[in-house]
Amino acid sequence: MDTLEILKDLAIILIICKIFGLIARRIHVPQVAGEIVAGLLIGPSVFNIIKINDFISGMAEIGVVLLMFSAGLETDTVQLKKSGFKATVIAFAGVAVPMILGTILYMCFYGFKGPGTEEFTKALFIGTILTATSVSITVQALKELGKLTTEVGTTITGAAIIDDVIGIIVLTAVLSLKDPNANLLVVILKTAAFFVFALFVGFFVRKGMNALDKKYPHTRRIPIVGMVLAFAYSYIADKYFGVADITGAYVAGIVLSSLEDSEYIDRKMDINSYMLFGPIFFASIGLQTNLRTIDTTIILFSIAFVVVGMIGKIIGCGLSGMALGYSRSDSLKIGVGMMTRGEVALIVSQRGLKAGMMDSTYFTAVILLIIVSSILTPIALKALFARDKSRIETA
């Protein structure tokens, strides 16, 4: 590909993404939604200015790895340990129920096929997309309400962290089923072997990084070594264990999350991701989606996907909360707080597209879910807390 064309494509992608990202933020919608819309506008859906190519795909791949590495770095392992039994049960239910409902939804539209068939694997993958939770917007809403440190707030945060870990493991297992000769037991064993390897090596890596961190605190060599670890784990995970490369990047982030300079590493990673790789990744989703090919079935499926995605989290997390002794009101808050989706849902979707487990037209459903859940979640939480407050005042 001509270098001048690459420079032109990068200039257009970055400026359009930045403009629409800022517009999205102004209307209180996740910035990534604006960047996806930018991709839709400059892609085949509208103006068809830029076509997806190997260079953009490669840059987007790096973007995915860096995003997942940052997600791992931001994982609060202390909170993860404190979350305990209740948050773990809620997280498992918050993964299982949406996954089952999403799988059934796909089969309702495209036919019921048994395990082992390609259609069943695709249905299972659609369910896997719904397992992801993104509570950044929920956390912000809870902060504004002064409820982040309450039992409900800490339960939501803890469950969301565990939810992401479980979701990544589920994604790895489902992607492995793409191979018709795949054995589920072998997949589970290989996944477990990778985690054992990653944590064993990570123990020594963290010791080495701690020594480096103390000797050269807040120096650029720290994030550089961190990035090397992210890429190395991604490669090893995929090449030698058949585990998704993004899982490797996520685990690399967790390994370094307890470092004193983890926030510094994350900040440096965020500069790369925010300025270049992130916008290209999210724009590439829009570039791979052609809205002109969308028919009535996809529109209906997208609407049902949004409804099932949000209700699945409310049912799974809410009912498990009630079973664990939370009041109906608090259980509903936990369910509502867990229903937002964000970057992880997009990353999972992109992995499915790359593996041939979903068509690009289904990105429409995922984008719609992210936008709708991001708008409705804070509104619903504020209403639920306000209702409780009015009940106490009138009691």
C-alpha positions in Angstrom: 0.0 0.0 0.0 1.2 3.5 -0.9 2.7 5.4 2.1 0.9 8.6 1.0 -2.4 6.8 1.2 -1.6 5.5 4.7 -0.8 9.1 5.9 -4.1 10.4 4.3 -6.2 7.6 5.9 -4.6 8.2 9.3 -5.2 11.9 9.1 -8.9 11.5 8.2 -9.5 8.7 10.8 -7.9 10.6 13.7 -9.5 14.0 13.1 -13.0 12.6 12.4 -12.8 10.3 15.4 -11.7 13.2 17.6 -14.6 15.4 16.5 -17.2 12.7 17.0 -15.7 11.5 20.2 -16.0 15.0 21.7 -19.6 15.3 20.4 -20.4 12.0 22.1 -18.8 13.1 25.4 -20.9 16.4 25.3 -24.1 14.4 25.0 -23.0 12.1 27.8 -22.5 9.0 25.6 -19.2 7.0 25.7 -16.6 8.6 23.5 -16.0 5.2 21.8 -19.5 5.4 20.4 -18.6 8.6 18.7 -15.5 7.1 17.2 -17.5 4.1 15.9 -20.0 6.6 14.3 -17.0 8.3 12.7 -15.9 5.0 11.2 -19.4 4.5 9.9 -19.5 7.9 8.2 -16.1 7.6 6.4 -16.6 3.9 5.6 -18.9 2.0 3.2 -22.1 2.9 5.1 -22.1 6.5 4.1 -19.3 8.4 2.3 -16.9 5.4 1.6 -13.8 7.6 1.8 -11.6 4.9 3.5 -11.6 1.2 3.0 -10.4 -1.3 5.6 -7.0 -2.7 4.7 -4.1 -4.7 6.2 -2.4 -1.6 7.7 -5.6 -0.4 9.4 -6.4 -3.9 10.6 -2.8 -4.3 12.0 -3.0 -1.0 13.8 -6.5 -1.9 15.2 -5.0 -5.2 16.4 -2.3 -3.4 18.4 -5.1 -1.1 19.7 -7.1 -4.1 21.0 -4.0 -5.5 22.8 -3.2 -2.1 24.4 -6.9 -1.7 25.5 -6.9 -5.0 27.2 -3.5 -4.5 28.8 -4.9 -1.2 30.2 -8.0 -3.0 31.5 -5.8 -5.5 33.3 -3.6 -2.7 34.8 -6.8 -1.0 36.1 -8.0 -4.2 37.7 -8.1 -3.6 41.5 -6.7 -6.9 42.8 -7.2 -5.7 46.4 -10.9 -5.1 45.7 -11.0 -8.4 43.8 -9.8 -10.3 46.9 -12.2 -8.3 49.2 -15.2 -8.9 47.0 -15.6 -12.3 48.4 -18.4 -14.9 47.9 -21.3 -12.5 47.2 -19.7 -10.6 44.3 -18.4 -13.8 42.8 -21.8 -15.4 42.8 -23.4 -12.2 41.3 -20.6 -12.1 38.6 -21.1 -15.8 37.6 -24.9 -15.2 37.3 -24.2 -12.0 35.4 -22.3 -13.9 32.9 -24.4 -17.1 32.7 -27.9 -15.6 32.3 -27.1 -13.1 29.5 -25.1 -15.7 27.7 -27.9 -18.2 27.7 -30.5 -15.6 26.7 -28.3 -14.3 23.9 -27.7 -17.8 22.6 -31.5 -18.5 22.6 -32.2 -15.1 21.0 -29.9 -15.9 18.0 -31.5 -19.3 17.6 -35.0 -17.8 17.7 -34.0 -15.7 14.7 -31.9 -18.1 12.7 -33.0 -21.6 13.8 -32.3 -24.0 16.6 -29.2 -26.2 15.9 -27.6 -28.7 18.2 -24.1 -28.4 19.8 -21.3 -29.1 17.4 -22.9 -27.3 14.5 -21.6 -24.0 13.1 -24.9 -22.2 13.8 -24.9 -23.3 17.4 -21.3 -22.0 17.8 -22.3 -18.6 16.3 -25.3 -18.5 18.7 -23.0 -19.2 21.6 -20.7 -16.4 20.5 -23.6 -13.9 20.3 -24.4 -14.9 23.9 -20.7 -14.4 24.8 -20.8 -10.8 23.6 -23.5 -10.1 26.2 -21.4 -11.4 29.1 -19.2 -8.2 29.2 -19.8 -5.5 31.7 -18.5 -2.0 31.6 -19.1 -0.1 34.9 -17.2 3.1 34.2 -20.4 5.0 33.6 -22.1 3.2 36.6 -19.1 4.2 38.9 -19.4 7.8 37.8 -23.1 7.8 38.5 -22.5 6.2 41.9 -19.8 8.8 42.7 -22.2 11.6 41.9 -24.9 10.1 44.2 -22.3 9.5 47.0 -23.1 5.8 46.9 -19.8 4.3 45.5 -18.5 3.2 48.9 -21.9 1.7 50.1 -22.4 -2.0 50.1 -24.3 -1.8 46.8 -21.6 0.3 45.2 -18.7 -2.0 46.3 -20.7 -5.1 45.3 -21.2 -3.7 41.8 -17.6 -2.8 41.4 -16.3 -6.1 42.7 -18.7 -8.2 40.7 -17.8 -6.2 37.5 -14.1 -7.0 38.0 -14.8 -10.7 38.5 -17.3 -10.5 35.6 -14.6 -9.3 33.2 -12.2 -12.1 34.2 -14.9 -14.8 33.7 -16.0 -13.2 30.5 -12.4 -13.4 29.0 -12.1 -17.0 30.0 -15.5 -17.8 28.4 -14.5 -15.9 25.2 -11.3 -18.0 25.0 -13.2 -21.2 25.3 -15.9 -20.2 22.8 -13.4 -19.1 20.2 -11.6 -22.4 20.5 -14.8 -24.2 19.6 -14.5 -22.7 16.1 -12.2 -25.6 15.3 -14.5 -28.5 14.5 -12.0 -30.9 16.0 -11.8 -28.9 19.3 -12.4 -30.9 22.5 -13.9 -28.8 25.3 -11.9 -30.6 28.0 -8.7 -29.9 26.1 -9.7 -26.3 25.6 -10.3 -25.9 29.4 -7.0 -27.6 30.2 -5.0 -25.5 27.8 -6.7 -22.3 29.1 -5.9 -23.4 32.7 -2.3 -24.2 31.7 -1.9 -20.7 30.2 -3.1 -19.1 33.5 -0.8 -21.3 35.5 2.1 -20.4 33.2 1.2 -16.7 33.2 0.9 -16.4 36.9 4.1 -18.4 37.5 6.2 -16.3 35.1 4.3 -13.2 36.3 5.6 -13.8 39.9 9.2 -13.4 38.8 8.4 -10.7 36.3 6.7 -8.7 39.0 9.7 -9.1 41.3 12.0 -7.9 38.5 9.7 -5.0 37.7 9.5 -4.0 41.4 13.3 -3.9 41.5 13.4 -1.8 38.3 10.6 0.4 39.6 12.5 1.2 42.8 15.7 1.9 41.0 14.2 3.9 38.1 10.8 5.2 39.4 8.7 7.1 36.9 11.1 6.6 34.0 10.0 5.7 30.5 11.8 2.3 30.6 9.1 1.1 33.0 6.1 1.4 30.6 8.3 0.2 27.7 9.0 -3.1 29.6 5.3 -3.3 30.5 4.4 -3.0 26.8 6.9 -5.7 25.9 5.3 -8.0 28.5 1.8 -7.3 27.0 2.9 -8.2 23.5 4.9 -11.2 24.7 2.0 -12.6 26.7 -0.4 -12.0 23.8 1.9 -13.9 21.4 2.6 -16.8 23.8 -1.1 -17.1 24.7 -2.2 -17.5 21.1 0.8 -19.3 19.6 1.4 -21.9 22.3 -1.8 -22.3 24.3 -4.5 -21.5 21.7 -5.8 -18.8 24.0 -7.0 -15.5 22.6 -4.2 -12.9 22.4 -6.3 -10.3 24.2 -6.5 -12.7 27.2 -2.7 -12.7 27.3 -2.6 -8.9 27.2 -5.3 -8.7 30.0 -3.3 -11.1 32.2 -0.1 -9.1 31.6 -1.9 -6.1 32.9 -3.1 -7.9 36.0 0.4 -9.1 36.7 1.6 -5.5 36.8 -1.5 -4.0 38.4 0.0 -4.2 41.9 3.2 -2.3 41.0 3.7 1.1 42.6 4.0 2.6 39.1 1.1 0.7 37.6 -0.9 3.9 37.3 2.2 5.5 35.6 2.4 2.6 33.1 -1.4 2.9 32.5 -1.1 6.6 31.9 1.6 6.1 29.3 -0.3 3.3 27.6 -3.4 5.5 27.6 -1.5 8.2 25.6 -0.7 5.7 22.8 -4.2 4.3 22.9 -6.0 7.6 23.2 -4.0 9.4 20.5 -3.6 6.7 17.9 -4.4 3.0 18.3 -7.7 3.4 20.2 -9.4 5.6 17.6 -8.1 3.4 14.8 -9.6 0.3 16.5 -13.0 1.8 17.1 -13.1 3.5 13.7 -12.2 0.1 12.1 -15.4 -1.3 13.6 -17.4 1.3 11.7 -15.3 0.7 8.6 -16.1 -3.0 8.7 -19.8 -2.3 9.0 -22.0 -1.6 6.0 -25.4 -0.3 7.1 -26.6 -0.4 3.5 -26.7 -4.2 3.7 -28.8 -4.2 6.9 -32.3 -5.6 6.5 -35.5 -5.7 8.6 -34.3 -8.9 10.3 -31.1 -7.3 11.5 -33.0 -4.2 12.8 -35.4 -6.4 14.7 -32.5 -8.6 16.0 -30.6 -5.4 17.1 -33.6 -4.2 19.1 -34.2 -7.6 20.7 -30.4 -7.9 21.4 -30.5 -4.6 23.4 -33.5 -5.6 25.4 -32.1 -9.1 26.2 -28.7 -7.7 26.9 -30.0 -5.3 29.6 -32.7 -7.6 31.0 -30.2 -10.5 31.2 -27.9 -8.6 33.6 -30.8 -7.4 35.7 -32.3 -10.9 36.0 -28.9 -12.7 36.6 -27.3 -10.2 39.0 -30.6 -9.0 40.6 -32.0 -12.5 41.4 -28.6 -13.7 42.6 -28.5 -10.6 44.8 -31.8 -11.4 46.3 -30.8 -15.0 46.9 -27.7 -13.7 48.8 -29.9 -11.7 51.1 -30.0 -8.2 49.5 -33.3 -6.4 49.6 -35.4 -6.3 46.4 -34.5 -2.6 46.0 -30.7 -3.2 46.4 -30.8 -6.2 44.1 -32.5 -4.2 41.4 -29.8 -1.5 41.8 -27.1 -4.1 41.4 -28.7 -5.6 38.3 -29.2 -2.1 36.7 -25.6 -1.1 37.7 -24.2 -4.2 35.9 -26.1 -3.7 32.6 -23.8 -1.1 30.9 -21.6 -2.3 28.0 -18.5 -0.7 26.5 -15.1 -1.4 25.0 -14.9 -5.1 26.1 -18.2 -5.9 24.2 -16.7 -4.3 21.1 -13.4 -6.2 21.5 -15.2 -9.5 21.9 -17.3 -8.7 18.8 -14.2 -7.8 16.8 -12.6 -11.1 17.8 -15.7 -13.0 16.6 -15.6 -11.2 13.2 -11.9 -12.0 12.8 -12.6 -15.7 13.7 -15.5 -15.9 11.3 -18.1 -16.4 14.1 -20.2 -13.4 13.3 -21.0 -11.0 10.5 -20.0 -7.4 10.5 -23.7 -6.4 10.4 -24.1 -7.5 14.0 -21.9 -4.6 15.1 -25.1 -2.6 14.7 -26.7 -4.4 17.6 -23.6 -4.1 19.8 -23.2 -0.4 19.1 -26.9 0.2 19.9 -26.6 -1.8 23.1 -23.6 0.3 24.2 -25.3 3.6 23.5 -28.7 2.7 25.0 -27.3 1.0 28.2 -24.9 3.9 28.7 -27.7 6.4 28.6 -30.3 4.4 30.6 -28.1 3.1 33.4 -27.3 6.3 35.2 -30.8 7.6 34.8 -32.3 4.4 36.2 -29.8 4.3 39.1 -30.6 7.9 40.1 -34.3 7.1 40.0 -33.9 4.0 42.1 -31.9 5.8 44.8 -34.3 8.8 44.7 -37.2 6.4 45.2 -35.5 4.9 48.3 -34.8 8.4 49.7 -38.4 9.5 49.3 -39.6 6.3 51.0 -37.4 7.0 54.0 -38.5 10.6 54.2 -42.2 9.7 54.2 -41.8 6.8 56.6 
